[in-house]
Amino acid sequence: MVQEDLLTLGGRIYITNATIAGQTYSLVIDTGSSDTWVASSLFQCDSPSWSMPLSAQYCGFGALYDAATSSTFRPIDFDFSVNYTGGEFLRGQMGTDTFGIGGISKGGSPSATVRQTIGVVDEGYWFGDGITSGLMGLGFPALAVGINSNELNYTSVLFTL
């Protein structure tokens, strides 16, 4: 049996650890979207109303992902772009990398990972918690907003693992 602990913030937001390129990141679990994204080490935090640069700490991300140091990252020639109802917005590039969560993987091997399409976010505004590095969407692929699921033949994490 494989088990992965969930954290909760205020009983409303659930967080789990996932691996991307062998590194562990805390991701918000979102059942209302299919987009899976992680903040880049190059992330530029912008003001939500003036689009002016702010200190990266203002957006409140945890560990940041560095695609340049990942030997398994493969860029895709598509942009990632998503807007949330709370005024948050994120922009970046699309790519694929190895992805795993709680030792669960396709085929049931606890040490295996899958190749997952992710958004690598390098600009935007996010009201972060200082813990999470991104979001893992568990919805149907058709719900993907930041990813053009039809052109990419995108499959969300829920269906990849």
PyMOL commands that set and color helices and strands:
alter all, ss='L'
color gray80, all
select helices_A, chain A and resi 56-59+67-69+141-143+149-152+157-160
alter helices_A, ss='H'
color red, helices_A
select strands_A, chain A and resi 7-9+13-20+23-30+36-46+53-54+74-83+89-101+114-125+134-137
alter strands_A, ss='S'
color yellow, strands_A
deselect
rebuild
show_as cartoon
